[in-house]
Amino acid sequence: MIVRTKKYQLPTKKYIGIALKSTLKQQWWVFLIYAAICSGYFLAPNHWWITGATIALALYFLFWLIQFAGITQLEQGKFMFQKLSYEISSQQILIKMNAKQGMPMKWDQIKRAKKGKDGFTFFASKAQLIHLPFKTFNNDNEIRFIETVLKRKGFIAEK
């Protein structure tokens, strides 16, 4: 079975939000480092422990925010923010700009995937992702098919 989606354009703000949230979830240990530095206050009581750690955490957050916002402006990343349609099968995801131009993406290029409350998100890297809201699919059978493929490929757990 091949699922053909409606054309969809990923808004840049949505992309930045998804990518930033995903990166912060993956790198949760940074908050442990923040807490460890802040705990230096108990060794030598001085507000600079907390102030310095907070500044470092803010700069870390700002670094990733700038990275993802920058991708939206780069020429290499422009294709992710065009109106695209997708043909999804159990072998690949075909990203189509129009009827004649497209790019196949094999499932082994996808590092991880998740099903959210509003759609599916496929991550090829930290910065490259495909977000498909449920509204881009034509019916519930297509959504169930994609979910089955993701379970078979081991991207989402069986319930």
C-alpha positions as CSV (number, residue, x, y, z in Angstrom):
1,M,0.0,0.0,0.0
2,I,1.2,3.5,-0.8
3,V,-0.2,6.5,1.2
4,R,-0.3,9.7,-0.8
5,T,-0.7,12.8,1.4
6,K,-2.1,16.2,0.6
7,K,0.4,19.0,0.0
8,Y,1.7,20.4,3.3
9,Q,4.0,23.2,4.1
10,L,5.8,23.0,7.4
11,P,5.7,26.4,9.2
12,T,9.1,27.6,10.3
13,K,7.9,28.3,13.9
14,K,6.5,24.8,14.1
15,Y,9.8,23.4,12.9
16,I,11.8,25.3,15.4
17,G,9.5,24.3,18.2
18,I,9.6,20.6,17.3
19,A,13.3,20.5,16.7
20,L,14.1,22.4,19.9
21,K,11.8,20.3,22.1
22,S,13.3,17.1,20.6
23,T,16.9,18.2,21.2
24,L,16.2,19.3,24.8
25,K,14.5,15.9,25.5
26,Q,17.5,14.1,24.0
27,Q,19.9,16.1,26.0
28,W,18.1,16.1,29.3
29,W,21.4,15.5,31.1
30,V,22.3,19.2,30.5
31,F,19.9,20.1,33.3
32,L,21.7,17.7,35.6
33,I,24.9,19.7,34.9
34,Y,23.0,22.9,35.7
35,A,21.8,21.5,39.0
36,A,25.3,20.3,39.9
37,I,26.8,23.7,39.2
38,C,24.0,25.3,41.2
39,S,24.7,23.0,44.1
40,G,28.2,24.6,44.4
41,Y,26.3,27.2,46.3
42,F,26.2,24.8,49.3
43,L,30.0,24.4,49.2
44,A,30.8,28.1,49.0
45,P,27.6,30.3,49.5
46,N,27.8,32.8,46.7
47,H,25.0,33.8,44.3
48,W,27.4,33.5,41.3
49,W,27.1,29.8,41.3
50,I,23.4,30.1,40.4
51,T,23.8,33.2,38.3
52,G,26.7,31.6,36.2
53,A,24.9,28.3,35.8
54,T,21.7,30.1,34.7
55,I,23.6,32.2,32.2
56,A,25.3,29.1,30.8
57,L,22.0,27.2,30.5
58,A,20.4,30.2,28.8
59,L,23.3,30.4,26.3
60,Y,23.0,26.7,25.6
61,F,19.3,27.1,24.9
62,L,20.0,30.1,22.8
63,F,22.7,28.2,20.8
64,W,20.2,25.5,19.7
65,L,17.5,28.1,19.0
66,I,19.8,30.0,16.7
67,Q,20.9,26.7,15.0
68,F,17.3,25.8,14.2
69,A,16.2,29.3,13.2
70,G,19.3,29.5,11.0
71,I,18.3,26.4,9.1
72,T,15.1,28.0,8.0
73,Q,17.1,30.7,6.3
74,L,19.7,28.5,4.6
75,E,19.4,27.6,1.0
76,Q,20.1,23.9,1.7
77,G,17.2,23.8,4.2
78,K,14.6,25.7,2.1
79,F,13.1,22.5,0.6
80,M,11.8,21.4,4.0
81,F,9.6,24.6,4.1
82,Q,8.1,24.3,0.7
83,K,4.7,22.9,-0.1
84,L,5.4,19.2,-0.4
85,S,3.4,16.0,-0.8
86,Y,4.6,12.6,0.4
87,E,4.1,9.0,-0.8
88,I,4.8,6.6,2.0
89,S,5.2,2.9,1.6
90,S,6.8,0.2,3.7
91,Q,10.0,0.6,1.7
92,Q,10.5,4.4,1.6
93,I,9.1,7.9,2.0
94,L,9.0,9.8,-1.4
95,I,9.1,13.5,-0.9
96,K,7.5,15.2,-3.9
97,M,7.8,18.8,-4.9
98,N,5.6,18.3,-7.9
99,A,4.5,15.4,-10.1
100,K,8.0,15.2,-11.8
101,Q,10.4,16.1,-9.0
102,G,10.9,14.1,-5.9
103,M,13.4,12.7,-3.5
104,P,13.2,9.2,-2.0
105,M,14.1,8.7,1.6
106,K,14.7,5.1,2.7
107,W,13.4,4.0,6.2
108,D,17.0,3.3,7.3
109,Q,17.7,7.1,6.9
110,I,15.1,7.8,9.6
111,K,16.8,7.8,13.0
112,R,13.6,7.9,15.0
113,A,9.9,8.7,14.6
114,K,7.1,9.5,16.9
115,K,3.4,9.8,16.8
116,G,2.1,12.9,18.6
117,K,-1.3,14.2,19.3
118,D,-1.4,16.2,16.0
119,G,0.6,14.0,13.7
120,F,3.7,12.0,12.8
121,T,7.3,13.3,13.0
122,F,10.2,11.6,11.4
123,F,13.7,12.6,12.4
124,A,16.6,12.0,9.9
125,S,18.9,14.1,12.1
126,K,18.7,16.7,14.8
127,A,18.0,19.3,12.1
128,Q,16.2,17.4,9.4
129,L,12.7,16.3,10.1
130,I,9.4,15.6,8.4
131,H,6.3,16.5,10.3
132,L,3.0,15.2,8.9
133,P,-0.2,16.4,10.6
134,F,-3.1,14.0,10.6
135,K,-5.0,16.4,8.4
136,T,-2.6,15.7,5.5
137,F,-3.9,12.1,5.3
138,N,-7.1,11.3,3.4
139,N,-8.6,8.9,5.9
140,D,-8.0,7.0,9.2
141,N,-6.9,3.9,7.3
142,E,-3.8,5.7,6.0
143,I,-3.0,6.9,9.6
144,R,-3.3,3.3,10.9
145,F,-1.1,2.0,8.0
146,I,1.7,4.5,8.8
147,E,1.4,3.5,12.5
148,T,1.7,-0.2,11.5
149,V,4.8,0.6,9.4
150,L,6.4,2.5,12.3
151,K,5.7,-0.4,14.7
152,R,7.2,-2.9,12.2
153,K,10.3,-0.8,11.8
154,G,10.6,-0.4,15.6
155,F,10.1,3.3,15.8
156,I,7.1,3.2,18.1
157,A,6.3,0.6,20.7
158,E,3.3,-1.8,20.4
159,K,0.6,-1.1,22.9
